[in-house]
């Protein structure tokens, strides 16, 4: 079963190709999602990498958590489900 990993502390210059080359060392990658700032279009410094198997994902965590890439120590762990957010509109959830 595929498992999604959180990869944090990325340099803003790190590319999807670099992540693909690194993580493909431990197994098949099914998806990479580099998170970008919607206003500037620049990377936010983290990504999600989905590995094709639990074994490959666990191996990636063991091998790459703390691994130096672009002079930064990566944070690699199992991604947590996205938390629910309020709409964040002008009222910020308040009723008038």
C-alpha positions, 0 to 999 in steps of 0.5 A: 500500500502506498504511503505519503511522507512529509519532507521538510526543511527543504532549501527554496532551491531544491527541485522535484527532480532532486527529490525524485533522484533521492527517494527513488534510491529506496523504492518506487515513487508514485507522486511528489507534491512540492508545496508552493506559495500561492501568492509568490509561486515560490516553494514553501520549503516542504513537499510530500512524497508518496512511496509505492509501499510501506517498506520503501516509505519506512526505509526512506524515513530511516535513510533520509531523516537528517540527510543533508540536501542543499546544505539543509538537514531534511525532516522526513516522517509519515505525513499526517492527515490534513487538519480541518480549517475554518473558512477564514473569511472576513468574519473569521467564523464570528456571527453578527 
